[in-house]
C-alpha cells in the first residue's frame, strides 16, 4: 500500500549546497509511522545518512548539479502506536441501540463493519464521521500529517455501501488511517408502539444491549430483565440499579428487588409513539477482576516506571467463566487500551518501553487478543523496558605494539558517555619489558582525554612507549629564564633543549599557553609573545608529546614529560626611561619603550595605591603607537619608588592592578640619575624580593 504524506519542492542554484531531513526530524509528526529509508534519483548524486547516524536519513548535496533531483523518504508503520476504531448503532433520534464497539488498530490494518439485525428496527444507512478519520492533512504546512478515508493521500476504502439500497447494504471495509475513525449505523423503527428496553452499565452509563417489545397501545406491560449473552458480567444490584422511563406519566414503575417493570402503553392519539426503559445494571463481581500495572521484577528489564492511571479510569476487568458467552464478552487487551485502562509509562534514560507482559519475569507477552479467566486474585500486567538501540554504542579495544591488554575486548555503553565515564571498565594494559603504557588513542591516532567522546564500533588502541629510564629519554634537564623581547613582550629562553623534543608553557592555573618544538640547531629554544610581569611553568616532553594550547596540563600525553619548572618573566627590563615631566614642572615621568602592544600596564606608588590616569581602566593603561608601542606614566614624585605591573590586554579577570603587585618591577623615579646610573630590575614573588640584577649593557642571545 502506497500512501502520500506530502510533497515539497526546493529550488537551488547550481553548485549550491542543500540537505533534507525526514519530516519527523523537522518537527513534523506522522502519527503511527516511523522512519524507514531514503532514496534519490539520480542515485549517484548526493549522500544518504543511515538510521543510526547523528542526523538519521539526512540527504545531502554538497554542490547542486544542473539537473533535477528527486528524493523519496519512506516511512513504515510503528507497531507500538494505535488508533481507535468505533462503531455505533443508533435510532433516528440518536439513541444507542447496541453497545458502542471500540477497538484499537494500527495504521493500515483492515477495519470493517456491517449492519446488525435489531428487533423492531431496520437498517437505513451508515455515516462516516467527518470530524475524525475522514480528512487527509498532507499539505506543506500541515502538522501532524494525517491520512484520511477521503482518498487524498491514497485509497484506503475497500468497500463502501452506506445505504440500505446499496449492493451490499451496510457493508464497510477499509484500511485504518493514522487517526481515529468513527462509523455510525442508523436504524428506523418498524412499529409505532414499541417498548424499547436498553441495558446500561450503572457505573459508566455505557449501553450493553437493547431490544424492542411490541405492546398494544392502551394495554399494560409487565416484563422481567432479558438476560442475553450481551449482559454477561452484569446483574440487577438493588444498591445501584434502577430503571429510567421516557416519557413518564403512564403508570410506569420497577421492582427494586429484581428490576421487573410495569406500566401502560400510551394510546396513539396521545402523540407518543412508544416507551423507552433504560435499565442501569450493577456488576456481577464473580466475573470481574481488579487489574494492576507494575514494572517487571527482572533487573535487566526494569529501567522505567508505570505512571499513575488517570483520575476516573476503570480498574475492574470483565473476565471469562469458561462459557461461550464469557469467552465472547471478556475484555481483551485491545479493549483495555481502547477504554483507558492502560496507563502510560516512562522509560529511564537510554531505555525504551518494549511492551506489556503476563508474568513478573516478562517472558509471556500480552497481545491484543489476550483475555483473562475468573479468579479471586487481581490481574497483574508487567511493563518491560529494554535498551533503546539508538542510544547505545559498542566499542572495541586493541593493544598496540610492545604490549597486551586484558579483557574486555569490547564494551557496550551509552552513546553520550565520555572516556572518563568508562575509565573503570577499561582493559588493563601490560607493556613488554623496557616499555611503559602511554594511554589510549582513537582510530585517528588522537590521544583519549577524560572529556573525549566515543564513536560507535570504533577501536581504541593501547599505546606502549620506550621506558625513558631504560632508553635514556628522561626529560627536564633544562634551565628556563624569563626576559623582555625586542617588542616589549615577554620571552622565555630555555637552555639545555634537545632538537625534536616538545616544550610546553602553562600559566599558574595549569592552562597551556604555548607549545614549541626544540630548536633544530643547538641547545637553546626561545618562546616569544608572552605577557610580561607573570610567572609561567615550563615542561619538556619527548618527541611523541601531544599538548594543545587552551587545554589543561593534565591533557598532556607523551612517553616522558618533565615536572613543571617555574619561571618569572619581568614586567620591564631595559625597556624604560626615566626623565623630567615636560608638562609638570619638577615632576618625573616613566616611559616604557617598547611596550608590549598586547598588554596593559599600571603603576603602583610606594604607599600601595594605584596611580590613576584619565582614560585608564582602573589604572590600566594600553600602549599607544606601534613599532614601537609606548606607555607613559607622568606627574610622578621624584625619588619615590613605583612598581610597574602588567596584564594581558583587556583581561577583565584582573580588574585591580594591586593583585599583580607581587609580579611587578620596582622603579625609582629619579630623572637625575638616568644619565650614568645603571638600571636595575628587582624581581619579587609573593611580596618578597627574589633577585636584583643590573641591566646595563645587557647582551641578548637569541
C-alpha positions as CSV (number, residue, x, y, z in Angstrom):
1,X,0.0,0.0,0.0
2,X,1.4,3.4,-1.0
3,X,0.3,6.5,0.9
4,X,1.5,10.1,0.3
5,X,2.4,12.2,3.3
6,X,3.1,15.3,1.2
7,X,5.5,16.7,-1.4
8,X,7.9,19.6,-1.0
9,X,9.8,21.5,-3.7
10,X,13.1,23.4,-3.3
11,X,14.8,25.5,-5.9
12,X,18.6,25.8,-5.6
13,X,21.3,27.4,-7.8
14,X,23.9,25.2,-9.5
15,X,26.8,24.3,-7.1
16,X,24.8,25.5,-4.1
17,X,24.7,23.0,-1.2
18,X,21.4,21.6,0.3
19,X,20.4,18.9,2.7
20,X,17.0,17.5,3.6
21,X,15.8,15.5,6.6
22,X,12.7,13.3,7.1
23,X,9.6,15.1,8.2
24,X,9.9,13.5,11.6
25,X,13.3,15.2,12.1
26,X,12.0,18.7,11.2
27,X,9.3,18.9,13.9
28,X,6.5,17.4,11.8
29,X,4.9,14.3,13.3
30,X,3.4,11.4,11.3
31,X,1.3,9.6,13.9
32,X,1.6,5.8,13.7
33,X,4.6,5.8,11.4
34,X,8.4,5.9,11.8
35,X,11.3,6.5,9.5
36,X,12.4,3.6,7.2
37,X,14.6,4.7,4.3
38,X,15.6,7.4,1.9
39,X,16.4,7.1,-1.9
40,X,17.1,9.6,-4.6
41,X,17.1,9.9,-8.4
42,X,19.6,10.1,-9.9
43,X,21.1,7.7,-7.4
44,X,24.7,8.9,-7.9
45,X,24.1,12.4,-6.7
46,X,24.5,13.3,-3.0
47,X,24.9,11.2,0.1
48,X,22.4,9.5,2.3
49,X,22.9,9.0,6.1
50,X,21.9,5.8,7.8
51,X,19.3,5.4,10.5
52,X,21.9,5.3,13.2
53,X,23.7,8.5,12.0
54,X,23.7,11.6,14.2
55,X,21.3,13.0,11.5
56,X,19.3,9.9,10.5
57,X,18.4,9.5,6.8
58,X,19.7,13.0,6.1
59,X,20.2,13.5,2.3
60,X,23.0,16.0,1.4
61,X,24.2,17.5,-1.8
62,X,27.4,19.5,-1.5
63,X,27.1,21.0,-4.9
64,X,23.8,21.1,-6.8
65,X,24.1,19.7,-10.3
66,X,22.5,21.2,-13.4
67,X,19.6,18.7,-13.2
68,X,16.6,18.0,-11.1
69,X,16.9,15.6,-8.1
70,X,14.0,13.6,-6.6
71,X,14.3,12.4,-3.0
72,X,11.8,9.9,-1.6
73,X,11.5,9.3,2.1
74,X,9.7,6.1,3.1
75,X,8.0,5.5,6.4
76,X,6.9,2.3,8.0
77,X,4.0,1.5,10.4
78,X,5.0,1.9,14.0
79,X,3.6,-1.2,15.7
80,X,3.5,0.5,19.1
81,X,1.1,3.2,18.0
82,X,-2.6,2.5,17.7
83,X,-5.8,4.5,16.9
84,X,-9.4,4.0,17.9
85,X,-12.0,2.4,15.5
86,X,-15.5,3.0,16.8
87,X,-18.8,1.6,15.5
88,X,-22.1,2.9,16.9
89,X,-25.7,1.7,16.3
90,X,-28.4,4.3,16.9
91,X,-32.0,5.1,16.0
92,X,-33.2,8.2,14.2
93,X,-33.2,10.1,17.4
94,X,-29.6,9.2,18.2
95,X,-30.5,6.7,20.9
96,X,-27.9,4.0,21.3
97,X,-29.3,0.5,20.3
98,X,-26.2,-1.6,20.8
99,X,-23.1,-1.3,22.9
100,X,-20.6,1.1,21.3
101,X,-17.9,-1.1,19.9
102,X,-14.4,0.5,20.1
103,X,-11.1,-1.3,19.3
104,X,-7.6,-0.1,18.7
105,X,-5.9,-0.6,15.3
106,X,-2.5,0.2,13.9
107,X,-2.3,2.2,10.7
108,X,-3.1,0.2,7.6
109,X,-4.7,-2.7,9.5
110,X,-8.0,-3.9,8.0
111,X,-11.2,-2.4,9.5
112,X,-14.8,-3.4,8.7
113,X,-18.4,-3.2,9.9
114,X,-21.9,-4.1,8.9
115,X,-25.5,-3.5,9.8
116,X,-26.9,-5.7,12.6
117,X,-30.3,-7.3,13.0
118,X,-32.0,-5.4,15.8
119,X,-35.5,-6.4,16.8
120,X,-38.1,-3.7,16.0
121,X,-35.7,-1.8,13.8
122,X,-34.4,-1.9,10.2
123,X,-31.1,-0.6,8.8
124,X,-31.4,2.7,7.0
125,X,-27.8,4.0,6.4
126,X,-24.4,4.5,7.9
127,X,-22.4,7.7,8.3
128,X,-18.6,8.1,8.5
129,X,-17.8,10.8,11.0
130,X,-16.0,13.6,9.1
131,X,-14.6,15.2,12.2
132,X,-12.0,12.4,12.6
133,X,-10.6,9.8,10.2
134,X,-12.1,11.3,7.0
135,X,-9.9,14.3,6.0
136,X,-6.3,13.9,4.9
137,X,-3.8,16.6,6.0
138,X,-0.8,16.4,3.8
139,X,-0.2,20.0,2.7
140,X,3.2,21.6,3.3
141,X,2.1,23.4,6.4
142,X,0.1,20.6,8.0
143,X,1.4,19.2,11.3
144,X,0.7,16.4,12.0
145,X,0.5,14.7,8.7
146,X,-2.7,12.6,8.6
147,X,-4.0,10.1,6.0
148,X,-7.8,10.0,5.8
149,X,-10.5,8.0,4.2
150,X,-11.2,10.8,1.7
151,X,-8.6,9.3,-0.6
152,X,-6.5,12.4,-1.0
153,X,-3.4,10.6,0.3
154,X,-4.2,7.2,-1.1
155,X,-7.2,4.9,-1.4
156,X,-7.9,3.2,1.9
157,X,-11.6,2.3,1.4
158,X,-12.2,-1.2,0.0
159,X,-16.0,-1.5,0.2
160,X,-18.4,1.4,0.9
161,X,-22.1,0.6,0.9
162,X,-23.7,3.2,3.2
163,X,-27.4,2.9,2.1
164,X,-30.0,0.2,2.6
165,X,-30.3,0.2,-1.2
166,X,-26.6,-0.4,-1.9
167,X,-25.5,-3.7,-3.5
168,X,-24.2,-4.9,-0.1
169,X,-26.3,-2.9,2.3
170,X,-24.3,-1.6,5.3
171,X,-21.1,-3.4,4.5
172,X,-18.0,-1.2,5.1
173,X,-14.4,-2.3,4.7
174,X,-11.2,-0.3,4.6
175,X,-7.7,0.1,5.9
176,X,-7.1,2.1,9.1
177,X,-5.7,5.6,8.6
178,X,-3.4,7.1,11.1
179,X,-6.2,8.8,13.0
180,X,-9.3,7.7,14.9
181,X,-12.3,6.5,12.8
182,X,-15.9,6.5,13.8
183,X,-18.9,5.0,11.9
184,X,-22.5,5.4,12.9
185,X,-25.2,2.9,11.7
186,X,-28.7,4.5,11.8
187,X,-31.9,2.4,12.1
188,X,-35.6,3.3,11.8
189,X,-38.3,1.8,13.9
190,X,-40.8,-0.6,12.2
191,X,-43.5,-0.2,14.8
192,X,-45.4,2.8,16.2
193,X,-45.9,1.3,19.7
194,X,-42.6,-0.1,20.8
195,X,-41.3,-0.6,24.3
196,X,-37.6,0.0,23.8
197,X,-35.5,-1.6,26.6
198,X,-31.9,-0.6,26.9
199,X,-29.4,-2.1,29.4
200,X,-26.6,0.2,30.6
201,X,-23.6,-0.1,32.9
202,X,-24.7,1.8,36.1
203,X,-21.1,3.0,36.7
204,X,-20.2,4.2,33.2
205,X,-23.6,4.7,31.6
206,X,-22.5,2.5,28.7
207,X,-25.1,0.7,26.6
208,X,-24.7,-3.0,26.8
209,X,-27.7,-4.3,24.8
210,X,-31.2,-3.2,23.6
211,X,-34.4,-4.7,22.3
212,X,-37.9,-3.9,21.4
213,X,-41.1,-5.5,22.7
214,X,-44.3,-4.6,20.7
215,X,-47.1,-3.5,23.1
216,X,-50.6,-2.8,22.0
217,X,-51.5,0.9,22.8
218,X,-53.7,1.3,25.8
219,X,-52.6,-2.1,27.4
220,X,-50.4,-2.9,30.4
221,X,-47.0,-4.4,30.1
222,X,-45.2,-6.5,32.7
223,X,-41.7,-7.5,31.8
224,X,-38.6,-9.0,33.5
225,X,-35.0,-8.4,32.6
226,X,-34.0,-10.4,29.4
227,X,-30.5,-11.7,30.4
228,X,-29.0,-12.2,27.0
229,X,-25.3,-13.1,26.4
230,X,-24.6,-9.4,25.9
231,X,-25.4,-8.8,29.6
232,X,-22.7,-11.3,30.7
233,X,-21.0,-9.9,33.8
234,X,-24.0,-7.7,34.8
235,X,-26.9,-8.2,37.1
236,X,-29.6,-6.3,39.0
237,X,-28.0,-4.8,42.1
238,X,-30.5,-3.2,44.4
239,X,-27.7,-0.9,45.8
240,X,-27.1,0.8,42.4
241,X,-29.7,-0.4,39.9
242,X,-32.7,1.4,38.7
243,X,-34.9,1.9,35.6
244,X,-35.4,5.3,33.9
245,X,-38.5,5.7,31.7
246,X,-39.0,8.1,28.8
247,X,-41.6,9.6,28.7
248,X,-43.0,9.4,32.2
249,X,-46.6,9.7,33.5
250,X,-48.0,6.4,32.2
251,X,-48.1,4.3,35.3
252,X,-44.6,3.1,34.9
253,X,-42.6,1.5,37.8
254,X,-39.9,-1.0,38.6
255,X,-39.4,-3.7,41.3
256,X,-36.3,-2.6,43.3
257,X,-35.6,-6.2,44.1
258,X,-35.3,-7.8,40.7
259,X,-35.9,-5.0,38.1
260,X,-39.3,-6.2,36.8
261,X,-41.1,-3.3,35.1
262,X,-44.8,-2.5,34.6
263,X,-46.7,0.4,33.0
264,X,-49.3,1.4,30.4
265,X,-48.5,1.9,26.7
266,X,-49.9,5.3,25.6
267,X,-52.7,5.5,23.0
268,X,-51.7,6.6,19.6
269,X,-53.9,9.7,19.9
270,X,-51.6,10.8,22.7
271,X,-48.9,11.6,20.2
272,X,-46.5,9.3,22.0
273,X,-45.1,6.5,19.7
274,X,-43.6,4.3,22.4
275,X,-41.8,4.0,25.7
276,X,-38.1,3.6,26.4
277,X,-36.9,1.9,29.6
278,X,-33.3,2.3,30.5
279,X,-32.0,-0.3,33.0
280,X,-29.0,0.6,35.0
281,X,-27.3,-2.7,35.9
282,X,-24.6,-3.4,38.5
283,X,-21.7,-5.7,38.2
284,X,-21.7,-9.5,38.8
285,X,-18.5,-9.4,40.8
286,X,-17.8,-13.1,40.2
287,X,-17.0,-12.2,36.6
288,X,-14.9,-9.1,37.2
289,X,-11.3,-8.8,38.5
290,X,-9.2,-5.9,39.6
291,X,-6.3,-5.0,37.3
292,X,-2.9,-3.6,38.3
293,X,0.1,-2.5,36.2
294,X,3.6,-2.9,37.5
295,X,7.2,-3.0,36.3
296,X,8.8,-6.4,35.7
297,X,11.0,-7.7,38.6
298,X,13.8,-8.7,36.2
299,X,16.6,-6.2,36.8
300,X,17.6,-6.4,33.1
301,X,14.2,-5.0,32.1
302,X,13.0,-2.7,34.9
303,X,14.6,0.5,33.6
304,X,11.4,2.6,33.8
305,X,8.2,3.2,35.7
306,X,4.4,2.9,35.2
307,X,2.7,6.3,35.5
308,X,-0.4,6.7,37.7
309,X,-3.7,5.9,36.0
310,X,-5.8,8.9,35.0
311,X,-8.4,10.0,37.5
312,X,-11.6,8.1,37.0
313,X,-10.0,5.4,34.8
314,X,-11.6,1.9,35.2
315,X,-9.8,-0.7,37.3
316,X,-12.1,-3.8,37.0
317,X,-11.9,-6.1,34.0
318,X,-14.6,-8.4,32.7
319,X,-13.2,-11.9,32.6
320,X,-14.4,-15.3,31.2
321,X,-16.0,-18.0,33.3
322,X,-15.3,-20.5,30.5
323,X,-18.7,-20.4,28.9
324,X,-19.3,-19.4,25.3
325,X,-20.9,-16.1,26.5
326,X,-17.9,-15.5,28.8
327,X,-15.4,-16.0,26.1
328,X,-17.2,-13.6,23.8
329,X,-17.8,-10.9,26.4
330,X,-14.5,-11.0,28.3
331,X,-12.3,-7.9,27.8
332,X,-9.2,-8.4,25.8
333,X,-6.1,-6.2,26.0
334,X,-7.2,-4.2,22.9
335,X,-10.3,-3.3,24.7
336,X,-8.4,-2.3,27.8
337,X,-6.3,0.1,25.7
338,X,-9.4,1.5,23.9
339,X,-11.2,2.1,27.2
340,X,-8.3,3.8,29.0
341,X,-7.4,1.1,31.5
342,X,-3.8,1.1,30.4
343,X,-1.5,3.7,32.0
344,X,1.3,5.4,30.2
345,X,5.0,4.5,31.0
346,X,8.2,6.5,31.5
347,X,11.5,4.9,30.4
348,X,14.7,5.7,32.1
349,X,17.4,7.5,30.0
350,X,18.9,5.2,27.3
351,X,15.9,2.8,27.5
352,X,12.5,2.4,25.9
353,X,9.2,0.8,26.7
354,X,9.1,-2.6,25.0
355,X,5.6,-3.9,25.9
356,X,3.3,-5.5,28.5
357,X,3.8,-9.0,29.9
358,X,1.7,-11.5,31.8
359,X,4.4,-12.6,34.2
360,X,6.8,-10.8,36.5
361,X,9.8,-12.1,34.6
362,X,8.4,-10.6,31.4
363,X,8.6,-13.8,29.3
364,X,4.9,-14.1,28.3
365,X,3.9,-11.1,26.2
366,X,0.4,-9.6,26.3
367,X,-1.2,-9.5,22.8
368,X,-4.2,-7.5,21.7
369,X,-6.4,-10.7,21.9
370,X,-5.2,-11.7,25.4
371,X,-8.1,-12.1,27.9
372,X,-8.3,-13.4,31.4
373,X,-10.4,-16.0,33.3
374,X,-12.3,-15.7,36.6
375,X,-10.2,-15.8,39.7
376,X,-10.2,-14.1,43.1
377,X,-6.7,-12.7,42.6
378,X,-6.2,-9.4,40.8
379,X,-4.8,-9.3,37.3
380,X,-1.2,-8.0,37.2
381,X,0.3,-6.8,34.0
382,X,4.0,-6.1,33.9
383,X,5.9,-3.4,31.9
384,X,9.2,-4.3,30.2
385,X,11.8,-1.8,29.4
386,X,14.8,-2.5,27.0
387,X,17.7,-0.6,25.7
388,X,17.0,2.0,23.1
389,X,19.3,0.8,20.3
390,X,19.8,4.4,19.1
391,X,21.3,5.3,22.4
392,X,24.0,2.6,22.9
393,X,27.4,2.2,21.4
394,X,29.6,-0.9,21.1
395,X,33.3,0.0,21.2
396,X,36.4,-2.2,20.8
397,X,39.9,-2.3,22.3
398,X,43.2,-3.5,20.9
399,X,46.8,-3.5,22.0
400,X,49.5,-1.6,20.1
401,X,53.0,-3.0,19.6
402,X,55.1,-3.9,22.6
403,X,52.3,-4.7,25.0
404,X,49.0,-6.5,25.5
405,X,45.6,-5.9,27.1
406,X,43.2,-7.9,29.3
407,X,39.5,-8.5,28.9
408,X,37.1,-7.0,28.0
409,X,37.8,-6.7,24.3
410,X,34.5,-4.8,23.8
411,X,32.2,-2.5,25.9
412,X,28.5,-1.8,25.5
413,X,28.0,1.7,26.8
414,X,25.5,4.7,26.4
415,X,26.2,6.8,23.3
416,X,27.0,10.0,25.2
417,X,29.5,8.7,27.7
418,X,32.9,10.3,27.8
419,X,36.2,8.4,28.2
420,X,36.3,9.3,31.9
421,X,32.9,7.6,32.5
422,X,34.2,4.2,31.2
423,X,37.7,4.6,32.9
424,X,36.9,1.9,35.5
425,X,35.8,-0.6,32.8
426,X,38.8,-0.3,30.5
427,X,41.1,-3.3,30.0
428,X,44.3,-3.5,31.9
429,X,47.3,-2.6,29.6
430,X,50.6,-4.5,30.2
431,X,53.8,-3.5,28.4
432,X,56.6,-5.8,27.5
433,X,60.0,-5.3,29.2
434,X,61.6,-1.9,28.9
435,X,58.4,-0.3,27.7
436,X,55.6,1.6,29.5
437,X,51.9,2.0,28.9
438,X,51.3,5.5,27.5
439,X,47.5,5.8,27.3
440,X,44.8,5.1,24.6
441,X,44.3,6.5,21.1
442,X,41.2,6.6,18.9
443,X,41.2,5.3,15.3
444,X,42.5,8.6,14.1
445,X,45.5,8.4,16.4
446,X,44.2,11.1,18.8
447,X,45.0,10.6,22.5
448,X,41.9,10.0,24.5
449,X,41.3,12.6,27.3
450,X,38.8,12.4,30.2
451,X,36.3,14.5,28.2
452,X,36.8,12.7,24.9
453,X,33.5,11.4,23.3
454,X,33.1,7.9,21.9
455,X,32.3,6.6,18.4
456,X,30.1,3.6,17.7
457,X,32.1,0.5,16.6
458,X,35.4,2.3,16.9
459,X,38.5,0.5,18.1
460,X,40.7,2.2,20.8
461,X,44.3,1.2,20.9
462,X,46.6,0.9,23.9
463,X,49.9,2.7,23.2
464,X,53.2,1.5,24.6
465,X,56.4,3.6,24.5
466,X,60.0,3.2,25.4
467,X,60.7,3.4,29.2
468,X,62.8,6.6,29.5
469,X,64.7,5.1,32.4
470,X,65.9,2.3,30.1
471,X,66.3,4.1,26.8
472,X,67.8,7.3,28.2
473,X,65.0,9.6,27.2
474,X,64.5,11.3,30.5
475,X,63.4,14.9,30.3
476,X,63.5,18.0,32.4
477,X,67.3,18.9,32.5
478,X,66.6,22.4,31.3
479,X,67.1,26.0,32.6
480,X,64.4,28.4,31.6
481,X,64.9,32.2,32.1
482,X,62.4,35.0,31.6
483,X,63.2,38.2,29.8
484,X,61.6,41.1,27.7
485,X,61.8,40.8,23.9
486,X,62.6,43.4,21.4
487,X,58.9,44.4,21.0
488,X,58.3,44.7,24.8
489,X,56.6,41.3,25.1
490,X,57.7,38.6,27.4
491,X,60.0,35.8,26.3
492,X,61.3,32.6,27.9
493,X,64.8,31.4,27.0
494,X,65.2,27.6,27.6
495,X,68.8,26.4,27.8
496,X,69.6,22.8,27.5
497,X,66.9,21.9,25.0
498,X,67.0,18.9,22.7
499,X,66.1,19.2,19.0
500,X,62.8,17.4,18.4
501,X,61.6,17.5,22.0
502,X,58.5,19.4,22.8
503,X,58.3,22.3,25.3
504,X,55.0,23.2,26.9
505,X,54.4,26.6,28.6
506,X,51.5,27.0,31.0
507,X,50.1,29.6,33.3
508,X,49.9,29.3,37.1
509,X,46.3,27.9,36.7
510,X,47.6,25.0,34.7
511,X,46.3,26.1,31.3
512,X,48.6,25.6,28.3
513,X,49.6,28.9,26.6
514,X,52.3,27.8,24.2
515,X,53.7,24.7,22.7
516,X,57.1,24.9,20.8
517,X,59.5,22.3,19.4
518,X,63.1,22.3,20.5
519,X,65.3,24.4,18.3
520,X,66.7,22.3,15.4
521,X,70.2,23.8,15.9
522,X,72.0,24.0,19.3
523,X,70.5,23.6,22.8
524,X,68.7,26.9,23.3
525,X,65.0,27.5,22.4
526,X,63.2,30.8,22.7
527,X,59.4,31.0,23.5
528,X,58.2,34.5,22.3
529,X,55.0,36.6,22.7
530,X,54.3,36.0,26.4
531,X,52.6,38.6,28.6
532,X,55.2,40.4,30.7
533,X,55.0,40.6,34.5
534,X,53.9,37.0,35.1
535,X,55.0,33.5,36.2
536,X,54.9,30.6,33.9
537,X,55.6,26.9,34.1
538,X,57.9,25.1,31.6
539,X,57.8,21.4,30.9
540,X,59.9,19.3,28.5
541,X,58.5,16.2,26.7
542,X,59.8,13.6,24.3
543,X,59.0,14.0,20.6
544,X,55.8,12.0,20.9
545,X,54.4,14.5,23.4
546,X,50.9,15.9,22.4
547,X,49.8,19.2,24.0
548,X,47.1,21.7,22.9
549,X,47.0,25.4,23.7
550,X,44.0,26.2,25.8
551,X,43.8,22.7,27.4
552,X,44.9,21.9,30.9
553,X,48.3,20.4,31.5
554,X,46.5,17.2,32.7
555,X,45.7,16.6,29.0
556,X,49.4,16.3,28.0
557,X,50.5,12.9,26.8
558,X,53.9,11.5,25.9
559,X,56.4,8.9,26.8
560,X,58.2,11.2,29.2
561,X,57.1,14.7,30.3
562,X,59.0,16.5,33.0
563,X,57.5,18.2,36.0
564,X,56.7,21.9,35.7
565,X,59.5,24.5,36.4
566,X,58.5,28.0,37.5
567,X,60.0,30.9,35.6
568,X,59.4,34.6,36.0
569,X,59.0,37.0,33.1
570,X,59.7,40.6,34.3
571,X,57.3,43.4,33.6
572,X,60.1,45.6,32.3
573,X,63.8,45.0,31.7
574,X,65.9,47.6,30.0
575,X,62.9,48.9,28.0
576,X,62.1,52.0,30.1
577,X,63.4,55.6,30.6
578,X,63.1,58.0,33.5
579,X,63.1,61.7,32.8
580,X,61.6,65.0,33.8
581,X,57.9,65.5,33.0
582,X,57.8,68.2,30.3
583,X,54.2,69.1,31.2
584,X,54.6,69.2,35.0
585,X,57.4,71.3,36.4
586,X,59.5,69.5,39.0
587,X,57.8,66.1,38.4
588,X,59.2,62.9,36.9
589,X,57.9,60.6,34.3
590,X,58.5,56.9,33.3
591,X,58.2,55.9,29.7
592,X,58.1,52.1,28.8
593,X,59.6,51.8,25.3
594,X,59.0,49.4,23.7
595,X,55.8,48.3,25.5
596,X,54.0,45.0,24.6
597,X,51.1,46.0,22.3
598,X,49.2,43.0,23.6
599,X,49.4,44.1,27.3
600,X,48.1,46.7,29.6
601,X,50.3,48.4,32.2
602,X,49.6,50.1,35.5
603,X,51.7,51.9,38.2
604,X,51.5,51.5,41.9
605,X,53.1,54.0,44.3
606,X,55.2,53.2,47.4
607,X,52.1,53.5,49.6
608,X,50.4,50.7,47.7
609,X,48.0,52.9,45.8
610,X,47.2,52.6,42.1
611,X,48.3,55.8,40.2
612,X,45.2,57.0,38.4
613,X,45.3,58.4,34.9
614,X,42.5,59.9,32.8
615,X,41.1,57.4,30.3
616,X,42.6,54.4,32.1
617,X,40.7,51.3,33.0
618,X,41.0,51.5,36.8
619,X,44.6,52.4,36.3
620,X,45.4,50.0,33.5
621,X,47.0,51.9,30.5
622,X,47.0,50.5,27.0
623,X,50.2,51.1,24.9
624,X,49.9,53.7,22.1
625,X,51.5,53.7,18.7
626,X,53.3,50.8,17.0
627,X,56.8,49.8,16.2
628,X,57.4,50.6,18.9
629,X,54.4,50.9,21.2
630,X,54.9,53.0,24.4
631,X,53.2,53.7,27.7
632,X,53.9,57.0,29.6
633,X,53.4,57.5,33.3
634,X,53.7,61.2,34.1
635,X,53.3,63.6,37.1
636,X,55.4,61.4,39.4
637,X,57.1,62.4,42.6
638,X,60.9,62.4,42.0
639,X,62.9,59.9,44.0
640,X,59.8,57.9,45.0
641,X,59.7,54.1,44.3
642,X,57.0,52.9,41.9
643,X,56.1,49.4,40.9
644,X,55.0,48.7,37.3
645,X,52.7,45.8,36.7
646,X,51.2,44.3,33.5
647,X,48.3,42.1,32.4
648,X,47.0,40.7,29.1
649,X,45.3,43.5,27.1
650,X,41.7,43.9,28.2
651,X,41.9,40.9,30.6
652,X,38.7,41.5,32.7
653,X,39.7,38.7,35.1
654,X,42.3,41.1,36.5
655,X,40.4,44.4,37.1
656,X,42.6,45.6,40.1
657,X,46.3,46.2,39.4
658,X,47.1,45.6,43.0
659,X,46.5,41.8,42.5
660,X,49.6,41.9,40.2
661,X,51.8,43.7,42.7
662,X,53.8,40.5,43.6
663,X,54.7,40.1,39.9
664,X,55.7,43.8,39.3
665,X,59.1,45.5,39.0
666,X,60.1,48.5,41.1
667,X,61.5,51.7,39.5
668,X,62.8,54.8,41.4
669,X,61.6,57.9,39.7
670,X,64.9,59.8,39.8
671,X,65.4,61.5,36.4
672,X,68.8,63.0,37.5
673,X,70.3,59.6,37.8
674,X,69.4,58.3,34.4
675,X,72.4,59.7,32.6
676,X,75.0,57.4,34.2
677,X,73.3,55.2,36.7
678,X,72.7,51.6,35.7
679,X,69.2,50.3,35.6
680,X,68.1,47.5,38.0
681,X,65.4,45.0,37.8
682,X,64.0,43.8,41.1
683,X,62.1,40.5,40.8
684,X,59.5,39.9,43.5
685,X,57.4,36.8,44.2
686,X,54.5,36.7,46.7
687,X,55.6,40.1,48.0
688,X,59.2,39.2,48.7
689,X,62.3,40.2,46.7
690,X,63.6,37.2,44.8
691,X,66.5,38.8,42.9
692,X,68.1,42.1,42.0
693,X,70.1,42.4,38.8
694,X,71.6,45.1,36.6
695,X,70.5,45.5,33.0
696,X,73.2,47.9,31.9
697,X,74.9,46.8,28.7
698,X,72.9,43.6,28.7
699,X,73.6,41.2,25.9
700,X,70.9,39.2,24.3
701,X,71.3,35.7,23.0
702,X,68.6,34.5,20.7
